[in-house]
Amino acid sequence: MQLFLVDYFYYFFQLKYGQHLKSEIMIEISQKVKIAESEVEISAMRAQGAGGQNVNKVSSAVHLRFDIRASSLPDFYKERLVKRSDKRITREGIIVIKAQKFRSQEKNRMEALERLRDLIRSVAVFPKQRTPTRPTKASRKKRLEQKTRHGRLKQSRKPASSTDGE
């Protein structure tokens, strides 16, 4: 009975104020970037592979789909995700993740969300820029000595040339 009253209260609040009282679950990417869980489409399916009779009866695997272009991510993240060459990202800009590591559907769901979060976080990290350096004088001398030594070795392998005019 009490649950019914709570649901009725939420329904009444929605009608009167046009707002949801229940807060939506957010997936935190960084301190400033969060995506709503409603942007992620999660469906359950049967897991593949070995597992006995249970694998054929229970839908424990999770199939996650996330549309990059339709998401609330900042443009910087969207551009870098779409440009990234990753087999989990389709040409249409949809991230597809399949999780079936655990027997529990909830654990697989959490793992899929964690993998999505890691993928989005990975595009925020800039690769360290290489600073060009010149080889030292000692390393140039060492390289030339190695070349000379290798050339002499190759010369010693050649057959002795005869100067007899035959």
C-alpha positions as CSV (number, residue, x, y, z in Angstrom):
1,M,0.0,0.0,0.0
2,Q,2.8,2.4,0.9
3,L,4.5,1.7,-2.5
4,F,1.3,2.6,-4.2
5,L,1.2,6.0,-2.4
6,V,4.8,6.8,-3.3
7,D,4.1,6.0,-6.9
8,Y,1.0,8.1,-6.8
9,F,2.9,11.0,-5.3
10,Y,5.5,10.9,-8.1
11,Y,2.7,10.7,-10.7
12,F,0.9,13.7,-9.1
13,F,4.2,15.7,-8.9
14,Q,4.8,15.0,-12.6
15,L,1.4,16.2,-13.6
16,K,1.5,19.3,-11.5
17,Y,5.1,20.5,-12.1
18,G,6.0,18.7,-15.3
19,Q,9.2,17.4,-13.8
20,H,10.6,14.0,-12.7
21,L,11.2,13.8,-9.0
22,K,13.3,10.7,-9.4
23,S,16.8,11.7,-10.5
24,E,18.3,10.0,-13.5
25,I,21.4,7.8,-13.1
26,M,24.5,9.4,-14.5
27,I,27.6,7.6,-15.7
28,E,30.6,9.7,-14.7
29,I,33.3,10.0,-17.3
30,S,35.3,12.8,-15.7
31,Q,34.5,15.4,-13.0
32,K,32.8,17.6,-15.6
33,V,31.6,15.1,-18.2
34,K,28.7,12.8,-17.4
35,I,26.2,10.9,-19.6
36,A,22.7,9.8,-18.7
37,E,22.1,6.1,-18.5
38,S,19.1,6.7,-20.7
39,E,21.4,7.4,-23.6
40,V,22.8,3.9,-23.3
41,E,20.7,1.1,-24.8
42,I,21.2,-2.2,-23.0
43,S,19.6,-5.5,-24.0
44,A,20.0,-8.9,-22.5
45,M,20.9,-12.0,-24.6
46,R,22.1,-15.5,-24.2
47,A,25.8,-15.9,-23.7
48,Q,27.9,-17.9,-26.2
49,G,30.3,-20.7,-25.5
50,A,30.6,-23.4,-23.0
51,G,28.6,-23.3,-19.8
52,G,26.4,-26.3,-19.5
53,Q,22.6,-26.2,-19.4
54,N,22.4,-22.8,-17.7
55,V,23.9,-21.0,-20.7
56,N,21.0,-22.2,-22.9
57,K,18.2,-21.1,-20.5
58,V,19.4,-17.8,-19.0
59,S,19.9,-14.5,-20.8
60,S,23.0,-13.4,-18.9
61,A,25.0,-11.7,-21.6
62,V,24.6,-8.0,-22.2
63,H,24.6,-6.1,-25.5
64,L,25.3,-2.3,-25.0
65,R,24.8,0.3,-27.7
66,F,25.7,3.9,-27.4
67,D,25.1,6.5,-30.2
68,I,28.0,8.9,-30.2
69,R,26.5,11.6,-32.4
70,A,23.1,11.7,-30.5
71,S,24.8,11.7,-27.1
72,S,25.2,14.6,-24.7
73,L,29.0,14.3,-24.8
74,P,31.0,17.4,-25.6
75,D,32.0,17.8,-29.3
76,F,35.6,17.2,-28.5
77,Y,34.8,13.7,-27.3
78,K,32.4,13.0,-30.1
79,E,35.0,13.9,-32.8
80,R,37.8,11.9,-31.3
81,L,35.6,8.8,-30.7
82,V,34.3,8.8,-34.3
83,K,37.8,9.2,-35.7
84,R,39.2,6.4,-33.6
85,S,39.7,3.1,-35.4
86,D,38.2,0.7,-33.0
87,K,36.3,-2.5,-33.9
88,R,33.7,-1.6,-31.3
89,I,32.7,1.6,-33.1
90,T,30.6,1.3,-36.3
91,R,30.7,3.5,-39.3
92,E,27.4,5.1,-38.2
93,G,29.1,6.2,-34.9
94,I,27.6,3.7,-32.6
95,I,29.6,2.0,-29.9
96,V,28.7,-1.7,-29.5
97,I,30.0,-3.6,-26.5
98,K,29.1,-7.2,-25.6
99,A,29.8,-8.4,-22.1
100,Q,29.4,-12.1,-21.1
101,K,32.2,-12.7,-18.7
102,F,30.0,-13.3,-15.7
103,R,27.0,-15.6,-15.0
104,S,25.1,-12.7,-13.6
105,Q,23.3,-10.3,-15.9
106,E,23.8,-7.4,-13.5
107,K,27.6,-8.0,-13.3
108,N,27.8,-8.2,-17.1
109,R,25.8,-4.9,-17.3
110,M,28.2,-3.2,-14.9
111,E,31.2,-4.5,-16.8
112,A,29.8,-3.2,-20.2
113,L,29.2,0.2,-18.7
114,E,32.7,0.2,-17.2
115,R,34.2,-0.7,-20.6
116,L,32.1,2.1,-22.2
117,R,33.4,4.5,-19.6
118,D,37.0,3.4,-20.2
119,L,36.7,3.8,-24.0
120,I,35.3,7.3,-23.7
121,R,38.0,8.3,-21.1
122,S,40.7,7.0,-23.4
123,V,40.0,9.7,-26.1
124,A,40.5,12.4,-23.5
125,V,44.1,11.5,-23.0
126,F,46.5,13.2,-25.4
127,P,49.5,11.2,-26.6
128,K,52.8,12.6,-25.4
129,Q,54.4,14.7,-28.1
130,R,57.8,13.5,-29.2
131,T,60.6,16.0,-29.0
132,P,63.2,15.3,-31.8
133,T,66.7,14.8,-30.5
134,R,70.1,14.5,-32.3
135,P,72.4,11.5,-31.8
136,T,75.4,12.2,-29.6
137,K,78.9,12.3,-31.1
138,A,79.8,9.0,-29.3
139,S,76.8,7.2,-30.7
140,R,77.6,8.4,-34.3
141,K,81.2,7.3,-33.9
142,K,80.0,3.9,-32.6
143,R,77.6,3.5,-35.5
144,L,80.3,4.2,-38.1
145,E,82.7,1.8,-36.4
146,Q,80.0,-1.0,-36.5
147,K,79.4,-0.2,-40.2
148,T,83.2,-0.5,-41.0
149,R,83.4,-3.7,-39.0
150,H,80.4,-5.3,-40.8
151,G,81.8,-4.2,-44.2
152,R,85.2,-5.9,-43.4
153,L,83.3,-9.1,-42.3
154,K,81.5,-9.1,-45.7
155,Q,84.7,-8.5,-47.6
156,S,86.3,-11.5,-45.8
157,R,83.5,-13.8,-47.0
158,K,84.2,-13.1,-50.7
159,P,86.3,-15.6,-52.5
160,A,89.9,-14.4,-53.2
161,S,90.0,-12.9,-56.7
162,S,92.6,-14.4,-59.1
163,T,94.7,-12.0,-61.1
164,D,95.9,-14.7,-63.5
165,G,94.1,-13.6,-66.7
166,E,92.3,-17.0,-67.2
